[in-house]
């Protein structure tokens, strides 16, 4: 069984070879071309693929699979970008994403490779950017968006059904 990320991750640095990180991280990586993301950076769905255990899985060394947890690093540094369970070739369970400075910028869960349940996002300054429900990789239920100045973005906030704002 995979240990919860909060007990495993190493914020902001790549583990030494053979070592498991203590603090997880965040999105937008070498995997980006395979993601379907909304304008806020919430990755809603990923392509599925098998990855070799314990090896960097791209040419630039930006991804590593250790004990069914995928660690993705920022392209321009060794800072951890995101981490979470990788089971049967897809994201599964709770994931957290961090900026290169180590700030939490996104958290939520995947089920069969699609965002599901409550997701929360923050701007680098720490102010909230989005909070709301997802279902099958699309916004669903009440979703609230904030502008960088901390005010609610009324034009985008509302009730969503399968990714479409209905109220």
C-alpha positions in Angstrom: 0.0 0.0 0.0 1.2 3.5 -0.8 1.8 5.8 2.2 -0.2 9.0 2.2 1.6 11.8 0.5 1.6 14.0 3.5 3.8 11.5 5.2 6.2 11.0 2.2 7.0 14.0 0.2 10.1 16.3 0.1 9.0 19.8 -0.9 11.3 21.4 -3.5 14.0 18.9 -3.9 14.7 15.7 -5.8 15.4 12.7 -3.5 18.9 11.1 -3.6 19.0 7.9 -5.6 17.1 5.1 -3.8 15.5 7.6 -1.3 11.8 8.3 -1.1 10.9 12.0 -0.8 9.1 13.2 2.4 7.0 16.1 0.9 4.9 16.1 -2.3 4.5 18.8 -5.0 2.6 20.1 -8.0 1.6 20.3 -11.7 2.8 21.3 -15.1 5.7 19.3 -16.2 7.1 17.2 -19.1 3.7 15.5 -19.1 1.9 18.7 -20.1 1.4 17.8 -23.7 -0.7 14.8 -22.6 -3.0 16.8 -20.3 -6.3 18.5 -20.8 -6.2 21.5 -18.5 -8.6 24.4 -17.8 -7.4 28.0 -17.8 -6.7 27.8 -14.1 -4.2 24.9 -14.5 -6.5 22.2 -13.1 -5.5 19.1 -14.9 -8.7 17.3 -15.5 -7.7 14.2 -17.4 -4.4 12.5 -18.4 -3.4 10.0 -21.0 -2.8 6.6 -19.5 0.5 4.9 -19.9 2.6 2.2 -18.2 5.8 3.5 -16.5 8.8 1.5 -15.3 9.2 1.3 -11.5 12.1 3.3 -10.0 13.3 5.0 -13.2 13.1 8.4 -14.8 10.4 8.0 -17.4 11.3 10.8 -19.8 14.4 11.8 -21.7 15.1 14.9 -19.5 14.7 13.1 -16.2 11.6 15.0 -15.0 9.6 12.0 -13.8 10.3 9.2 -11.4 8.1 6.3 -10.2 8.9 5.0 -6.7 6.6 2.6 -4.8 3.6 3.4 -7.0 4.0 7.2 -6.5 4.9 9.3 -9.5 7.2 12.3 -8.8 7.2 15.0 -11.5 9.9 17.8 -11.4 9.9 21.3 -12.8 11.7 21.3 -16.2 14.2 24.1 -15.3 15.1 22.9 -11.8 15.1 19.8 -9.5 12.2 21.3 -7.6 9.3 18.9 -7.2 6.3 20.0 -9.2 3.7 17.4 -8.4 3.3 13.9 -6.9 0.7 11.3 -6.3 -0.2 7.7 -6.7 0.3 6.1 -10.2 -1.6 2.9 -10.3 -2.3 0.8 -13.4 -1.0 3.4 -15.7 -3.0 6.4 -14.4 -3.3 9.0 -11.7 -5.2 7.6 -8.8 -5.9 9.1 -5.3 -4.8 12.4 -3.8 -2.3 14.6 -5.6 -0.7 17.9 -4.6 1.1 20.4 -6.8 3.7 23.1 -5.9 5.3 26.0 -7.5 9.1 26.1 -8.0 9.3 28.1 -4.8 7.5 25.3 -2.9 4.1 26.9 -2.5 1.0 24.7 -2.6 -0.9 25.6 -5.7 -3.3 22.7 -6.4 -4.7 19.7 -4.5 -7.3 17.1 -5.2 -8.0 13.5 -6.1 -8.1 11.4 -9.2 -10.2 8.3 -9.9 -9.2 6.3 -12.9 -7.1 9.2 -14.2 -9.9 11.8 -14.0 -10.3 14.6 -11.4 -13.0 13.8 -9.0 -14.3 15.3 -5.7 -13.2 18.6 -4.1 -10.2 20.4 -5.7 -8.5 23.5 -4.4 -6.1 25.9 -6.1 -4.0 28.9 -5.0 -2.0 31.6 -6.6 1.7 31.7 -5.9 1.1 34.5 -3.4 -1.1 32.1 -1.3 -4.5 33.5 -2.2 -7.1 31.1 -3.3 -7.7 30.7 -7.0 -10.4 28.0 -7.2 -12.3 25.6 -5.1 -15.0 23.3 -6.1 -16.2 19.9 -7.2 -15.2 17.7 -10.1 -16.7 14.6 -11.6 -15.3 12.5 -14.4 -12.6 15.1 -15.1 -15.0 18.1 -15.4 -16.2 20.8 -13.0 -19.4 19.7 -11.3 -21.4 21.2 -8.5 -20.5 24.5 -6.8 -17.3 26.0 -8.1 -15.9 29.3 -6.9 -13.1 31.2 -8.7 -11.1 34.1 -7.3 -9.1 36.8 -9.0 -5.5 37.4 -7.9 -6.7 40.4 -5.8 -8.7 38.0 -3.6 -12.2 39.0 -5.0 -14.6 36.4 -6.2 -14.7 36.1 -10.0 -18.5 36.3 -10.3 -18.5 35.7 -14.1 -17.0 32.2 -13.6 -18.3 31.2 -10.2 -21.5 29.1 -10.0 -23.0 25.7 -10.4 -21.5 23.4 -13.0 -22.8 20.3 -14.6 -20.3 18.1 -16.5 -18.0 21.2 -17.1 -20.7 23.6 -18.2 -21.8 26.5 -16.0 -25.6 26.2 -15.5 -26.1 28.9 -12.9 
